[in-house]
Amino acid sequence: MKPETAGKIKFSVWGLICGAVIAMILGFAWGGWTTFRTSQKMSEEAVLASQAAICVAQFMKEPNHKEKLKELGELNSWKRADFIEKGGWDKMPGQEKAGYLVSRACADGLELFFEK
């Protein structure tokens, strides 16, 4: 192999490596690329938010939701999730038991409706 050819190959390989590194830096920093764990965490948060919204809607659909809302407002903040769980509003259709995070997020969402 000629020295000129070896130099061109070496320069090309280093250019390819540097270009790939720069592309990855730009992609993750500004391009919106994510790792598997980040995208999984984002999807879990989205599911939790949608389930909490459904829980709030199920709570507000109750005929006596104003009285229940007043009861919920009188409870300590750490007991509100248990109140939601006992009422069954945190369960999604077809689900036997919901997670605590759904109850907690639902109680936090219902705080917006408390009368001050």
Backbone atoms as SQL, in Angstrom:
CREATE TABLE atoms (id INTEGER PRIMARY KEY, chain TEXT, resi INTEGER, resn TEXT, atom TEXT, x REAL, y REAL, z REAL);
INSERT INTO atoms VALUES
  (1, 'A', 1, 'MET', 'N', 0.848, -1.167, 0.000),
  (2, 'A', 1, 'MET', 'CA', 0.000, 0.000, 0.000),
  (3, 'A', 1, 'MET', 'C', 0.902, 1.241, 0.000),
  (4, 'A', 2, 'LYS', 'N', 0.530, 2.198, -0.798),
  (5, 'A', 2, 'LYS', 'CA', 1.302, 3.430, -0.896),
  (6, 'A', 2, 'LYS', 'C', 1.072, 4.274, 0.355),
  (7, 'A', 3, 'PRO', 'N', 2.040, 5.071, 0.743),
  (8, 'A', 3, 'PRO', 'CA', 1.876, 5.930, 1.917),
  (9, 'A', 3, 'PRO', 'C', 0.729, 6.928, 1.757),
  (10, 'A', 4, 'GLU', 'N', 0.495, 7.404, 0.519),
  (11, 'A', 4, 'GLU', 'CA', -0.603, 8.349, 0.296),
  (12, 'A', 4, 'GLU', 'C', -1.958, 7.678, 0.554),
  (13, 'A', 5, 'THR', 'N', -2.081, 6.433, 0.101),
  (14, 'A', 5, 'THR', 'CA', -3.332, 5.684, 0.289),
  (15, 'A', 5, 'THR', 'C', -3.562, 5.394, 1.773),
  (16, 'A', 6, 'ALA', 'N', -2.515, 5.017, 2.480),
  (17, 'A', 6, 'ALA', 'CA', -2.625, 4.729, 3.907),
  (18, 'A', 6, 'ALA', 'C', -3.050, 5.986, 4.668),
  (19, 'A', 7, 'GLY', 'N', -2.500, 7.122, 4.284),
  (20, 'A', 7, 'GLY', 'CA', -2.873, 8.387, 4.922),
  (21, 'A', 7, 'GLY', 'C', -4.333, 8.743, 4.662),
  (22, 'A', 8, 'LYS', 'N', -4.787, 8.506, 3.424),
  (23, 'A', 8, 'LYS', 'CA', -6.191, 8.789, 3.092),
  (24, 'A', 8, 'LYS', 'C', -7.140, 7.892, 3.880),
  (25, 'A', 9, 'ILE', 'N', -6.780, 6.613, 4.002),
  (26, 'A', 9, 'ILE', 'CA', -7.619, 5.670, 4.755),
  (27, 'A', 9, 'ILE', 'C', -7.660, 6.067, 6.231),
  (28, 'A', 10, 'LYS', 'N', -6.486, 6.395, 6.786),
  (29, 'A', 10, 'LYS', 'CA', -6.412, 6.792, 8.194),
  (30, 'A', 10, 'LYS', 'C', -7.251, 8.052, 8.427),
  (31, 'A', 11, 'PHE', 'N', -7.122, 9.057, 7.554),
  (32, 'A', 11, 'PHE', 'CA', -7.893, 10.287, 7.670),
  (33, 'A', 11, 'PHE', 'C', -9.390, 10.013, 7.538),
  (34, 'A', 12, 'SER', 'N', -9.766, 9.118, 6.626),
  (35, 'A', 12, 'SER', 'CA', -11.183, 8.777, 6.430),
  (36, 'A', 12, 'SER', 'C', -11.771, 8.077, 7.647),
  (37, 'A', 13, 'VAL', 'N', -11.028, 7.149, 8.228),
  (38, 'A', 13, 'VAL', 'CA', -11.513, 6.420, 9.408),
  (39, 'A', 13, 'VAL', 'C', -11.690, 7.376, 10.581),
  (40, 'A', 14, 'TRP', 'N', -10.712, 8.253, 10.821),
  (41, 'A', 14, 'TRP', 'CA', -10.832, 9.218, 11.910),
  (42, 'A', 14, 'TRP', 'C', -11.979, 10.199, 11.652),
  (43, 'A', 15, 'GLY', 'N', -12.186, 10.582, 10.423),
  (44, 'A', 15, 'GLY', 'CA', -13.310, 11.459, 10.080),
  (45, 'A', 15, 'GLY', 'C', -14.639, 10.778, 10.326),
  (46, 'A', 16, 'LEU', 'N', -14.717, 9.492, 10.001),
  (47, 'A', 16, 'LEU', 'CA', -15.933, 8.719, 10.238),
  (48, 'A', 16, 'LEU', 'C', -16.225, 8.607, 11.735),
  (49, 'A', 17, 'ILE', 'N', -15.195, 8.322, 12.517),
  (50, 'A', 17, 'ILE', 'CA', -15.364, 8.193, 13.964),
  (51, 'A', 17, 'ILE', 'C', -15.786, 9.527, 14.578),
  (52, 'A', 18, 'CYS', 'N', -15.096, 10.596, 14.235),
  (53, 'A', 18, 'CYS', 'CA', -15.443, 11.918, 14.785),
  (54, 'A', 18, 'CYS', 'C', -16.835, 12.353, 14.337),
  (55, 'A', 19, 'GLY', 'N', -17.187, 12.066, 13.096),
  (56, 'A', 19, 'GLY', 'CA', -18.518, 12.411, 12.600),
  (57, 'A', 19, 'GLY', 'C', -19.611, 11.654, 13.343),
  (58, 'A', 20, 'ALA', 'N', -19.366, 10.380, 13.635),
  (59, 'A', 20, 'ALA', 'CA', -20.346, 9.583, 14.370),
  (60, 'A', 20, 'ALA', 'C', -20.515, 10.110, 15.795),
  (61, 'A', 21, 'VAL', 'N', -19.407, 10.463, 16.437),
  (62, 'A', 21, 'VAL', 'CA', -19.474, 10.995, 17.806),
  (63, 'A', 21, 'VAL', 'C', -20.224, 12.327, 17.822),
  (64, 'A', 22, 'ILE', 'N', -19.921, 13.196, 16.875),
  (65, 'A', 22, 'ILE', 'CA', -20.601, 14.494, 16.808),
  (66, 'A', 22, 'ILE', 'C', -22.092, 14.297, 16.522),
  (67, 'A', 23, 'ALA', 'N', -22.419, 13.366, 15.637),
  (68, 'A', 23, 'ALA', 'CA', -23.827, 13.102, 15.335),
  (69, 'A', 23, 'ALA', 'C', -24.570, 12.591, 16.567),
  (70, 'A', 24, 'MET', 'N', -23.921, 11.732, 17.353),
  (71, 'A', 24, 'MET', 'CA', -24.567, 11.230, 18.569),
  (72, 'A', 24, 'MET', 'C', -24.755, 12.330, 19.600),
  (73, 'A', 25, 'ILE', 'N', -23.746, 13.173, 19.762),
  (74, 'A', 25, 'ILE', 'CA', -23.862, 14.274, 20.726),
  (75, 'A', 25, 'ILE', 'C', -25.008, 15.196, 20.330),
  (76, 'A', 26, 'LEU', 'N', -25.052, 15.583, 19.070),
  (77, 'A', 26, 'LEU', 'CA', -26.123, 16.460, 18.597),
  (78, 'A', 26, 'LEU', 'C', -27.489, 15.769, 18.678),
  (79, 'A', 27, 'GLY', 'N', -27.551, 14.498, 18.354),
  (80, 'A', 27, 'GLY', 'CA', -28.814, 13.767, 18.377),
  (81, 'A', 27, 'GLY', 'C', -29.401, 13.644, 19.773),
  (82, 'A', 28, 'PHE', 'N', -28.556, 13.309, 20.749),
  (83, 'A', 28, 'PHE', 'CA', -29.055, 13.164, 22.121),
  (84, 'A', 28, 'PHE', 'C', -29.295, 14.513, 22.785),
  (85, 'A', 29, 'ALA', 'N', -28.477, 15.520, 22.449),
  (86, 'A', 29, 'ALA', 'CA', -28.620, 16.821, 23.103),
  (87, 'A', 29, 'ALA', 'C', -29.784, 17.618, 22.520),
  (88, 'A', 30, 'TRP', 'N', -29.885, 17.691, 21.193),
  (89, 'A', 30, 'TRP', 'CA', -30.887, 18.560, 20.586),
  (90, 'A', 30, 'TRP', 'C', -31.834, 17.847, 19.636),
  (91, 'A', 31, 'GLY', 'N', -31.508, 16.645, 19.250),
  (92, 'A', 31, 'GLY', 'CA', -32.307, 15.952, 18.240),
  (93, 'A', 31, 'GLY', 'C', -33.477, 15.159, 18.782),
  (94, 'A', 32, 'GLY', 'N', -33.592, 15.041, 20.098),
  (95, 'A', 32, 'GLY', 'CA', -34.711, 14.314, 20.668),
  (96, 'A', 32, 'GLY', 'C', -34.497, 12.815, 20.764),
  (97, 'A', 33, 'TRP', 'N', -33.291, 12.349, 20.531),
  (98, 'A', 33, 'TRP', 'CA', -33.031, 10.927, 20.684),
  (99, 'A', 33, 'TRP', 'C', -33.093, 10.577, 22.161),
  (100, 'A', 34, 'THR', 'N', -33.521, 9.363, 22.462),
  (101, 'A', 34, 'THR', 'CA', -33.550, 8.900, 23.848),
  (102, 'A', 34, 'THR', 'C', -33.035, 7.476, 23.917),
  (103, 'A', 35, 'THR', 'N', -32.625, 7.110, 25.121),
  (104, 'A', 35, 'THR', 'CA', -32.231, 5.728, 25.346),
  (105, 'A', 35, 'THR', 'C', -33.483, 4.914, 25.655),
  (106, 'A', 36, 'PHE', 'N', -33.351, 3.622, 25.704),
  (107, 'A', 36, 'PHE', 'CA', -34.489, 2.749, 25.989),
  (108, 'A', 36, 'PHE', 'C', -35.085, 3.060, 27.350),
  (109, 'A', 37, 'ARG', 'N', -34.239, 3.223, 28.355),
  (110, 'A', 37, 'ARG', 'CA', -34.740, 3.486, 29.715),
  (111, 'A', 37, 'ARG', 'C', -35.466, 4.828, 29.801),
  (112, 'A', 38, 'THR', 'N', -34.941, 5.830, 29.142),
  (113, 'A', 38, 'THR', 'CA', -35.590, 7.146, 29.162),
  (114, 'A', 38, 'THR', 'C', -36.949, 7.083, 28.495),
  (115, 'A', 39, 'SER', 'N', -37.016, 6.411, 27.355),
  (116, 'A', 39, 'SER', 'CA', -38.303, 6.318, 26.660),
  (117, 'A', 39, 'SER', 'C', -39.286, 5.455, 27.446),
  (118, 'A', 40, 'GLN', 'N', -38.801, 4.432, 28.127),
  (119, 'A', 40, 'GLN', 'CA', -39.671, 3.600, 28.948),
  (120, 'A', 40, 'GLN', 'C', -40.206, 4.409, 30.135),
  (121, 'A', 41, 'LYS', 'N', -39.352, 5.221, 30.758),
  (122, 'A', 41, 'LYS', 'CA', -39.783, 6.054, 31.870),
  (123, 'A', 41, 'LYS', 'C', -40.818, 7.075, 31.398),
  (124, 'A', 42, 'MET', 'N', -40.585, 7.659, 30.234),
  (125, 'A', 42, 'MET', 'CA', -41.528, 8.638, 29.696),
  (126, 'A', 42, 'MET', 'C', -42.883, 7.997, 29.405),
  (127, 'A', 43, 'SER', 'N', -42.883, 6.772, 28.884),
  (128, 'A', 43, 'SER', 'CA', -44.153, 6.114, 28.591),
  (129, 'A', 43, 'SER', 'C', -44.883, 5.715, 29.877),
  (130, 'A', 44, 'GLU', 'N', -44.132, 5.306, 30.911),
  (131, 'A', 44, 'GLU', 'CA', -44.763, 4.990, 32.197),
  (132, 'A', 44, 'GLU', 'C', -45.390, 6.234, 32.815),
  (133, 'A', 45, 'GLU', 'N', -44.722, 7.377, 32.697),
  (134, 'A', 45, 'GLU', 'CA', -45.278, 8.624, 33.219),
  (135, 'A', 45, 'GLU', 'C', -46.530, 9.029, 32.449),
  (136, 'A', 46, 'ALA', 'N', -46.526, 8.794, 31.141),
  (137, 'A', 46, 'ALA', 'CA', -47.701, 9.128, 30.330),
  (138, 'A', 46, 'ALA', 'C', -48.884, 8.237, 30.695),
  (139, 'A', 47, 'VAL', 'N', -48.624, 6.958, 30.922),
  (140, 'A', 47, 'VAL', 'CA', -49.695, 6.038, 31.325),
  (141, 'A', 47, 'VAL', 'C', -50.245, 6.450, 32.686),
  (142, 'A', 48, 'LEU', 'N', -49.361, 6.798, 33.612),
  (143, 'A', 48, 'LEU', 'CA', -49.796, 7.235, 34.942),
  (144, 'A', 48, 'LEU', 'C', -50.656, 8.496, 34.839),
  (145, 'A', 49, 'ALA', 'N', -50.244, 9.431, 34.009),
  (146, 'A', 49, 'ALA', 'CA', -51.017, 10.670, 33.854),
  (147, 'A', 49, 'ALA', 'C', -52.391, 10.393, 33.258),
  (148, 'A', 50, 'SER', 'N', -52.455, 9.506, 32.288),
  (149, 'A', 50, 'SER', 'CA', -53.761, 9.214, 31.680),
  (150, 'A', 50, 'SER', 'C', -54.657, 8.445, 32.656),
  (151, 'A', 51, 'GLN', 'N', -54.084, 7.534, 33.443),
  (152, 'A', 51, 'GLN', 'CA', -54.878, 6.809, 34.424),
  (153, 'A', 51, 'GLN', 'C', -55.357, 7.742, 35.537),
  (154, 'A', 52, 'ALA', 'N', -54.540, 8.693, 35.926),
  (155, 'A', 52, 'ALA', 'CA', -54.954, 9.661, 36.945),
  (156, 'A', 52, 'ALA', 'C', -56.093, 10.526, 36.420),
  (157, 'A', 53, 'ALA', 'N', -56.020, 10.902, 35.150),
  (158, 'A', 53, 'ALA', 'CA', -57.095, 11.702, 34.554),
  (159, 'A', 53, 'ALA', 'C', -58.400, 10.910, 34.501),
  (160, 'A', 54, 'ILE', 'N', -58.303, 9.631, 34.184),
  (161, 'A', 54, 'ILE', 'CA', -59.492, 8.769, 34.162),
  (162, 'A', 54, 'ILE', 'C', -60.053, 8.628, 35.576),
  (163, 'A', 55, 'CYS', 'N', -59.178, 8.503, 36.553),
  (164, 'A', 55, 'CYS', 'CA', -59.608, 8.401, 37.953),
  (165, 'A', 55, 'CYS', 'C', -60.357, 9.661, 38.379),
  (166, 'A', 56, 'VAL', 'N', -59.828, 10.817, 38.033),
  (167, 'A', 56, 'VAL', 'CA', -60.494, 12.077, 38.368),
  (168, 'A', 56, 'VAL', 'C', -61.862, 12.133, 37.698),
  (169, 'A', 57, 'ALA', 'N', -61.930, 11.711, 36.437),
  (170, 'A', 57, 'ALA', 'CA', -63.214, 11.722, 35.719),
  (171, 'A', 57, 'ALA', 'C', -64.211, 10.763, 36.362),
  (172, 'A', 58, 'GLN', 'N', -63.748, 9.577, 36.783),
  (173, 'A', 58, 'GLN', 'CA', -64.639, 8.625, 37.438),
  (174, 'A', 58, 'GLN', 'C', -65.134, 9.170, 38.771),
  (175, 'A', 59, 'PHE', 'N', -64.267, 9.863, 39.484),
  (176, 'A', 59, 'PHE', 'CA', -64.649, 10.467, 40.762),
  (177, 'A', 59, 'PHE', 'C', -65.704, 11.545, 40.532),
  (178, 'A', 60, 'MET', 'N', -65.484, 12.391, 39.547),
  (179, 'A', 60, 'MET', 'CA', -66.394, 13.508, 39.296),
  (180, 'A', 60, 'MET', 'C', -67.724, 13.054, 38.690),
  (181, 'A', 61, 'LYS', 'N', -67.774, 11.837, 38.163),
  (182, 'A', 61, 'LYS', 'CA', -69.007, 11.291, 37.596),
  (183, 'A', 61, 'LYS', 'C', -69.974, 10.807, 38.665),
  (184, 'A', 62, 'GLU', 'N', -69.480, 10.622, 39.872),
  (185, 'A', 62, 'GLU', 'CA', -70.327, 10.160, 40.970),
  (186, 'A', 62, 'GLU', 'C', -71.444, 11.179, 41.213),
  (187, 'A', 63, 'PRO', 'N', -72.651, 10.705, 41.534),
  (188, 'A', 63, 'PRO', 'CA', -73.745, 11.640, 41.788),
  (189, 'A', 63, 'PRO', 'C', -73.507, 12.532, 43.009),
  (190, 'A', 64, 'ASN', 'N', -72.793, 12.026, 43.997),
  (191, 'A', 64, 'ASN', 'CA', -72.536, 12.799, 45.219),
  (192, 'A', 64, 'ASN', 'C', -71.070, 13.231, 45.298),
  (193, 'A', 65, 'HIS', 'N', -70.504, 13.599, 44.155),
  (194, 'A', 65, 'HIS', 'CA', -69.071, 13.901, 44.130),
  (195, 'A', 65, 'HIS', 'C', -68.714, 15.147, 44.945),
  (196, 'A', 66, 'LYS', 'N', -69.639, 16.082, 45.113),
  (197, 'A', 66, 'LYS', 'CA', -69.319, 17.285, 45.895),
  (198, 'A', 66, 'LYS', 'C', -69.116, 16.946, 47.367),
  (199, 'A', 67, 'GLU', 'N', -69.948, 16.042, 47.891),
  (200, 'A', 67, 'GLU', 'CA', -69.784, 15.627, 49.293),
  (201, 'A', 67, 'GLU', 'C', -68.492, 14.835, 49.464),
  (202, 'A', 68, 'LYS', 'N', -68.232, 13.935, 48.505),
  (203, 'A', 68, 'LYS', 'CA', -67.001, 13.134, 48.567),
  (204, 'A', 68, 'LYS', 'C', -65.767, 14.032, 48.453),
  (205, 'A', 69, 'LEU', 'N', -65.864, 15.056, 47.616),
  (206, 'A', 69, 'LEU', 'CA', -64.751, 15.985, 47.446),
  (207, 'A', 69, 'LEU', 'C', -64.497, 16.756, 48.738),
  (208, 'A', 70, 'LYS', 'N', -65.572, 17.117, 49.424),
  (209, 'A', 70, 'LYS', 'CA', -65.436, 17.802, 50.706),
  (210, 'A', 70, 'LYS', 'C', -64.783, 16.868, 51.731),
  (211, 'A', 71, 'GLU', 'N', -65.216, 15.587, 51.735),
  (212, 'A', 71, 'GLU', 'CA', -64.612, 14.589, 52.632),
  (213, 'A', 71, 'GLU', 'C', -63.129, 14.441, 52.351),
  (214, 'A', 72, 'LEU', 'N', -62.805, 14.358, 51.073),
  (215, 'A', 72, 'LEU', 'CA', -61.412, 14.191, 50.665),
  (216, 'A', 72, 'LEU', 'C', -60.574, 15.393, 51.091),
  (217, 'A', 73, 'GLY', 'N', -61.139, 16.580, 50.974),
  (218, 'A', 73, 'GLY', 'CA', -60.416, 17.784, 51.361),
  (219, 'A', 73, 'GLY', 'C', -60.158, 17.879, 52.844),
  (220, 'A', 74, 'GLU', 'N', -61.005, 17.260, 53.651),
  (221, 'A', 74, 'GLU', 'CA', -60.835, 17.300, 55.100),
  (222, 'A', 74, 'GLU', 'C', -59.789, 16.308, 55.593),
  (223, 'A', 75, 'LEU', 'N', -59.430, 15.336, 54.756),
  (224, 'A', 75, 'LEU', 'CA', -58.432, 14.340, 55.150),
  (225, 'A', 75, 'LEU', 'C', -57.024, 14.915, 55.053),
  (226, 'A', 76, 'ASN', 'N', -56.117, 14.309, 55.812),
  (227, 'A', 76, 'ASN', 'CA', -54.705, 14.653, 55.673),
  (228, 'A', 76, 'ASN', 'C', -54.225, 14.203, 54.296),
  (229, 'A', 77, 'SER', 'N', -53.221, 14.864, 53.779),
  (230, 'A', 77, 'SER', 'CA', -52.784, 14.583, 52.413),
  (231, 'A', 77, 'SER', 'C', -52.290, 13.139, 52.244),
  (232, 'A', 78, 'TRP', 'N', -51.735, 12.529, 53.281),
  (233, 'A', 78, 'TRP', 'CA', -51.229, 11.165, 53.144),
  (234, 'A', 78, 'TRP', 'C', -52.343, 10.117, 53.213),
  (235, 'A', 79, 'LYS', 'N', -53.540, 10.506, 53.629),
  (236, 'A', 79, 'LYS', 'CA', -54.663, 9.571, 53.697),
  (237, 'A', 79, 'LYS', 'C', -55.567, 9.655, 52.463),
  (238, 'A', 80, 'ARG', 'N', -55.332, 10.634, 51.620),
  (239, 'A', 80, 'ARG', 'CA', -56.199, 10.841, 50.461),
  (240, 'A', 80, 'ARG', 'C', -56.102, 9.703, 49.454),
  (241, 'A', 81, 'ALA', 'N', -54.922, 9.175, 49.269),
  (242, 'A', 81, 'ALA', 'CA', -54.758, 8.062, 48.320),
  (243, 'A', 81, 'ALA', 'C', -55.547, 6.842, 48.793),
  (244, 'A', 82, 'ASP', 'N', -55.548, 6.598, 50.095),
  (245, 'A', 82, 'ASP', 'CA', -56.321, 5.475, 50.633),
  (246, 'A', 82, 'ASP', 'C', -57.819, 5.688, 50.419),
  (247, 'A', 83, 'PHE', 'N', -58.273, 6.927, 50.565),
  (248, 'A', 83, 'PHE', 'CA', -59.681, 7.259, 50.337),
  (249, 'A', 83, 'PHE', 'C', -60.065, 6.976, 48.881),
  (250, 'A', 84, 'ILE', 'N', -59.204, 7.358, 47.964),
  (251, 'A', 84, 'ILE', 'CA', -59.443, 7.114, 46.531),
  (252, 'A', 84, 'ILE', 'C', -59.461, 5.609, 46.266),
  (253, 'A', 85, 'GLU', 'N', -58.534, 4.899, 46.881),
  (254, 'A', 85, 'GLU', 'CA', -58.445, 3.455, 46.693),
  (255, 'A', 85, 'GLU', 'C', -59.689, 2.753, 47.229),
  (256, 'A', 86, 'LYS', 'N', -60.155, 3.157, 48.401),
  (257, 'A', 86, 'LYS', 'CA', -61.352, 2.545, 48.993),
  (258, 'A', 86, 'LYS', 'C', -62.591, 2.825, 48.147),
  (259, 'A', 87, 'GLY', 'N', -62.643, 3.993, 47.532),
  (260, 'A', 87, 'GLY', 'CA', -63.774, 4.335, 46.670),
  (261, 'A', 87, 'GLY', 'C', -63.751, 3.594, 45.344),
  (262, 'A', 88, 'GLY', 'N', -62.589, 3.071, 44.960),
  (263, 'A', 88, 'GLY', 'CA', -62.470, 2.306, 43.717),
  (264, 'A', 88, 'GLY', 'C', -62.351, 3.150, 42.463),
  (265, 'A', 89, 'TRP', 'N', -62.152, 4.439, 42.606),
  (266, 'A', 89, 'TRP', 'CA', -62.069, 5.305, 41.433),
  (267, 'A', 89, 'TRP', 'C', -60.760, 5.152, 40.690),
  (268, 'A', 90, 'ASP', 'N', -59.746, 4.623, 41.358),
  (269, 'A', 90, 'ASP', 'CA', -58.433, 4.484, 40.731),
  (270, 'A', 90, 'ASP', 'C', -58.322, 3.261, 39.827),
  (271, 'A', 91, 'LYS', 'N', -59.301, 2.370, 39.870),
  (272, 'A', 91, 'LYS', 'CA', -59.260, 1.158, 39.045),
  (273, 'A', 91, 'LYS', 'C', -59.717, 1.485, 37.628),
  (274, 'A', 92, 'MET', 'N', -58.961, 0.985, 36.687),
  (275, 'A', 92, 'MET', 'CA', -59.338, 1.144, 35.291),
  (276, 'A', 92, 'MET', 'C', -60.301, 0.024, 34.922),
  (277, 'A', 93, 'PRO', 'N', -61.124, 0.203, 33.919),
  (278, 'A', 93, 'PRO', 'CA', -62.059, -0.860, 33.518),
  (279, 'A', 93, 'PRO', 'C', -61.322, -2.175, 33.250),
  (280, 'A', 94, 'GLY', 'N', -61.792, -3.226, 33.878),
  (281, 'A', 94, 'GLY', 'CA', -61.180, -4.550, 33.718),
  (282, 'A', 94, 'GLY', 'C', -60.010, -4.804, 34.652),
  (283, 'A', 95, 'GLN', 'N', -59.696, -3.884, 35.506),
  (284, 'A', 95, 'GLN', 'CA', -58.564, -4.012, 36.407),
  (285, 'A', 95, 'GLN', 'C', -59.059, -4.348, 37.807),
  (286, 'A', 96, 'GLU', 'N', -58.401, -5.308, 38.456),
  (287, 'A', 96, 'GLU', 'CA', -58.806, -5.701, 39.802),
  (288, 'A', 96, 'GLU', 'C', -58.284, -4.743, 40.866),
  (289, 'A', 97, 'LYS', 'N', -57.032, -4.341, 40.730),
  (290, 'A', 97, 'LYS', 'CA', -56.423, -3.454, 41.720),
  (291, 'A', 97, 'LYS', 'C', -55.503, -2.482, 41.006),
  (292, 'A', 98, 'ALA', 'N', -55.584, -1.242, 41.408),
  (293, 'A', 98, 'ALA', 'CA', -54.708, -0.217, 40.834),
  (294, 'A', 98, 'ALA', 'C', -53.504, -0.016, 41.733),
  (295, 'A', 99, 'GLY', 'N', -52.493, 0.616, 41.199),
  (296, 'A', 99, 'GLY', 'CA', -51.304, 0.898, 41.974),
  (297, 'A', 99, 'GLY', 'C', -51.474, 2.130, 42.842),
  (298, 'A', 100, 'TYR', 'N', -50.623, 2.241, 43.847),
  (299, 'A', 100, 'TYR', 'CA', -50.681, 3.376, 44.760),
  (300, 'A', 100, 'TYR', 'C', -50.399, 4.685, 44.032),
  (301, 'A', 101, 'LEU', 'N', -49.514, 4.640, 43.041),
  (302, 'A', 101, 'LEU', 'CA', -49.167, 5.868, 42.329),
  (303, 'A', 101, 'LEU', 'C', -50.366, 6.478, 41.616),
  (304, 'A', 102, 'VAL', 'N', -51.254, 5.628, 41.108),
  (305, 'A', 102, 'VAL', 'CA', -52.458, 6.127, 40.442),
  (306, 'A', 102, 'VAL', 'C', -53.348, 6.826, 41.463),
  (307, 'A', 103, 'SER', 'N', -53.525, 6.214, 42.632),
  (308, 'A', 103, 'SER', 'CA', -54.339, 6.819, 43.697),
  (309, 'A', 103, 'SER', 'C', -53.755, 8.147, 44.145),
  (310, 'A', 104, 'ARG', 'N', -52.448, 8.186, 44.297),
  (311, 'A', 104, 'ARG', 'CA', -51.768, 9.406, 44.737),
  (312, 'A', 104, 'ARG', 'C', -51.918, 10.513, 43.688),
  (313, 'A', 105, 'ALA', 'N', -51.696, 10.163, 42.416),
  (314, 'A', 105, 'ALA', 'CA', -51.818, 11.155, 41.345),
  (315, 'A', 105, 'ALA', 'C', -53.263, 11.629, 41.205),
  (316, 'A', 106, 'CYS', 'N', -54.208, 10.732, 41.410),
  (317, 'A', 106, 'CYS', 'CA', -55.624, 11.094, 41.346),
  (318, 'A', 106, 'CYS', 'C', -55.969, 12.061, 42.464),
  (319, 'A', 107, 'ALA', 'N', -55.504, 11.779, 43.668),
  (320, 'A', 107, 'ALA', 'CA', -55.765, 12.671, 44.800),
  (321, 'A', 107, 'ALA', 'C', -55.137, 14.038, 44.550),
  (322, 'A', 108, 'ASP', 'N', -53.946, 14.048, 43.987),
  (323, 'A', 108, 'ASP', 'CA', -53.302, 15.327, 43.661),
  (324, 'A', 108, 'ASP', 'C', -54.090, 16.081, 42.598),
  (325, 'A', 109, 'GLY', 'N', -54.631, 15.362, 41.619),
  (326, 'A', 109, 'GLY', 'CA', -55.430, 15.997, 40.586),
  (327, 'A', 109, 'GLY', 'C', -56.741, 16.546, 41.125),
  (328, 'A', 110, 'LEU', 'N', -57.312, 15.874, 42.098),
  (329, 'A', 110, 'LEU', 'CA', -58.574, 16.331, 42.678),
  (330, 'A', 110, 'LEU', 'C', -58.400, 17.547, 43.569),
  (331, 'A', 111, 'GLU', 'N', -57.178, 17.831, 44.010),
  (332, 'A', 111, 'GLU', 'CA', -56.926, 19.011, 44.820),
  (333, 'A', 111, 'GLU', 'C', -57.313, 20.291, 44.091),
  (334, 'A', 112, 'LEU', 'N', -57.299, 20.259, 42.778),
  (335, 'A', 112, 'LEU', 'CA', -57.677, 21.435, 42.004),
  (336, 'A', 112, 'LEU', 'C', -59.140, 21.807, 42.193),
  (337, 'A', 113, 'PHE', 'N', -59.946, 20.838, 42.593),
  (338, 'A', 113, 'PHE', 'CA', -61.382, 21.064, 42.734),
  (339, 'A', 113, 'PHE', 'C', -61.803, 21.393, 44.165),
  (340, 'A', 114, 'PHE', 'N', -60.848, 21.410, 45.104),
  (341, 'A', 114, 'PHE', 'CA', -61.185, 21.726, 46.485),
  (342, 'A', 114, 'PHE', 'C', -61.660, 23.160, 46.572),
  (343, 'A', 115, 'GLU', 'N', -62.682, 23.374, 47.394),
  (344, 'A', 115, 'GLU', 'CA', -63.160, 24.733, 47.635),
  (345, 'A', 115, 'GLU', 'C', -62.282, 25.370, 48.685),
  (346, 'A', 116, 'LYS', 'N', -61.893, 26.573, 48.442),
  (347, 'A', 116, 'LYS', 'CA', -60.985, 27.241, 49.378),
  (348, 'A', 116, 'LYS', 'C', -61.727, 28.204, 50.235);
